[in-house]
């Protein structure tokens, strides 16, 4: 399985640079990649699009603190490793246009800071994108896409070449396209609730 240094060396190979022995080396390449690594990792995990290996679920207890104002009465703290909520509460998407959905939708909650405000009962079910720091847990497609993004981001500082950076931009877009085709990267559909006009037709 790939290590953090292995991923950095893959990025360096895209740049046509020599490999490093460790990301903690005192070389210029290691210092630059060490600076770039975490912001690129978190940004790529968060999206757009989500990586299947980063899916995680939690059951959240309500906080004793309540919202000071607004329409919601209950507050929940998101997990410390939550980068992006995917599904809050239990959702029942319709199968086709002959059905109708009364909720919940994103109008039934509000994300404010690291808290979820809503009227859902405790415990609150949550599906989210987790901040996966363990490189050995990464999907192979994510490793390739991440290395391409890392190389693109570090290109100017390591090579000073605009033309190489343009080539790397194409490479990183191709890597994410390949991941989407392989099913590692997904964009889940959303199902907004139907309004009262649609719902009244079913009565």
C-alpha positions in Angstrom: 0.0 0.0 0.0 1.1 3.5 -0.7 2.7 5.7 2.0 2.7 9.4 2.2 6.2 9.5 0.8 5.2 7.1 -2.1 2.4 9.5 -3.0 4.8 12.5 -3.0 7.2 10.5 -5.2 4.4 9.8 -7.6 3.7 13.6 -7.8 7.4 14.2 -8.3 7.5 11.7 -11.1 4.7 13.7 -12.9 7.0 16.7 -12.5 10.0 14.9 -13.8 11.8 15.4 -10.5 14.0 13.1 -8.5 12.4 11.0 -5.7 12.8 11.8 -2.0 13.6 9.4 0.8 11.0 10.9 3.1 8.5 13.8 3.1 10.4 15.0 6.2 13.7 15.4 4.2 15.5 18.7 4.3 15.3 18.9 0.5 13.5 21.6 -1.3 11.1 19.2 -2.9 10.2 17.6 0.4 9.6 21.0 2.1 7.4 22.2 -0.7 5.3 19.0 -0.8 5.0 19.0 2.9 3.5 22.4 2.8 1.1 21.5 0.0 0.1 18.0 1.1 -2.6 18.7 3.8 -4.5 21.5 2.1 -4.7 19.6 -1.2 -5.7 16.4 0.6 -8.6 18.1 2.5 -9.8 20.0 -0.5 -9.8 17.0 -2.8 -11.7 14.9 -0.2 -14.3 17.6 0.4 -15.2 17.8 -3.2 -16.7 18.7 -5.6 -17.7 15.1 -5.9 -17.1 12.6 -3.1 -14.9 9.6 -2.8 -16.6 6.3 -1.7 -13.8 5.4 0.7 -14.4 8.5 2.7 -18.1 7.7 3.5 -18.8 7.4 7.2 -21.9 7.3 9.4 -22.6 8.5 13.0 -25.4 8.7 15.4 -25.2 12.1 17.2 -26.6 13.0 20.7 -28.2 16.4 21.0 -26.3 19.1 22.8 -27.5 20.6 26.0 -27.0 24.0 24.4 -30.0 25.2 22.3 -30.0 27.7 19.4 -30.3 31.2 20.7 -32.7 32.2 18.0 -34.3 31.0 14.7 -36.8 28.3 13.9 -34.8 25.3 15.3 -34.9 24.0 18.8 -32.2 21.4 18.8 -28.4 21.4 18.1 -26.0 18.7 17.3 -22.2 18.9 17.1 -20.7 17.4 13.9 -17.9 14.7 14.4 -14.4 16.2 14.5 -13.5 14.3 11.3 -16.5 15.5 9.4 -15.5 17.5 6.2 -18.9 17.6 4.6 -22.3 16.3 5.6 -24.0 14.2 3.0 -27.3 13.1 4.6 -28.8 14.5 7.8 -31.6 12.6 9.4 -33.5 9.8 7.6 -34.5 10.6 4.1 -37.1 8.9 1.9 -36.5 9.9 -1.7 -39.3 9.1 -4.1 -38.8 6.4 -6.8 -40.4 8.4 -9.6 -42.5 11.4 -10.4 -45.7 9.6 -9.4 -44.6 9.8 -5.8 -44.2 12.9 -3.7 -41.8 13.7 -0.9 -42.7 15.6 2.2 -39.2 15.7 3.5 -36.9 16.1 5.2 -35.0 18.5 2.9 -32.2 21.0 3.4 -34.9 23.4 4.6 -35.3 21.2 7.7 -31.9 22.0 9.1 -29.1 24.5 9.1 -25.4 24.0 9.3 -23.8 26.7 11.3 -20.1 26.5 12.1 -19.5 22.9 13.3 -23.1 22.5 14.5 -26.3 21.1 12.9 -29.5 23.0 13.9 -32.8 21.2 13.4 -35.9 19.8 15.0 -35.0 16.1 14.5 -35.1 13.9 17.6 -32.0 12.6 19.2 -30.0 10.6 18.3 -29.5 12.2 14.8 -28.3 10.0 12.0 -25.6 11.5 9.9 -23.7 10.4 6.8 -20.7 12.4 6.0 -17.3 12.7 4.2 -14.7 11.8 6.7 -11.2 13.4 6.9 -9.3 10.3 6.0 -5.6 11.0 6.9 -4.4 7.4 6.7 -2.9 7.0 3.3 -3.3 3.3 3.3 -7.1 3.7 3.4 -7.1 5.7 0.2 -8.7 4.4 -3.0 -6.1 3.9 -5.8 -7.9 6.3 -8.0 -7.7 8.9 -5.2 -4.0 8.3 -4.9 -3.5 9.1 -8.6 -5.8 12.1 -8.6 -4.2 13.4 -5.4 -0.7 13.0 -6.8 -1.7 14.8 -10.0 -3.3 17.7 -8.0 -0.2 17.9 -5.7 2.1 18.0 -8.7 0.0 20.7 -10.4 -0.1 22.8 -7.2 3.7 22.5 -6.5 4.7 22.8 -10.2 5.6 26.5 -10.2 7.7 26.3 -7.0 9.6 23.2 -8.1 10.0 23.7 -11.9 9.0 27.3 -12.7 7.4 26.0 -15.9 4.0 27.3 -16.9 3.8 24.8 -19.8 4.3 21.8 -17.5 1.7 23.1 -15.2 -0.8 23.2 -18.0 0.0 19.6 -18.9 -0.5 18.7 -15.2 -3.8 20.4 -15.2 -5.0 18.1 -17.9 -3.6 15.1 -16.1 -5.4 15.9 -12.8 -8.7 16.4 -14.7 -8.2 13.1 -16.5 -7.5 11.4 -13.2 -10.7 12.6 -11.7 -12.6 11.7 -14.8 -11.2 8.2 -14.6 -12.1 7.9 -11.0 -15.7 8.9 -11.8 -15.9 6.3 -14.5 -14.5 3.7 -12.0 -17.1 4.6 -9.4 -14.6 5.8 -6.9 -15.9 9.4 -7.2 -19.6 10.0 -7.0 -22.1 12.8 -7.0 -25.2 11.6 -5.1 -28.5 12.8 -6.3 -30.6 15.0 -4.1 -34.4 14.9 -3.6 -36.0 18.2 -2.6 -39.4 17.9 -1.1 -42.4 18.5 -3.3 -44.4 21.6 -2.6 -48.0 21.6 -1.3 -49.3 22.0 -4.9 -47.9 18.6 -5.9 -48.8 17.0 -2.6 -52.5 18.1 -2.7 -52.9 16.2 -6.1 -52.3 12.9 -4.2 -55.2 13.5 -1.8 
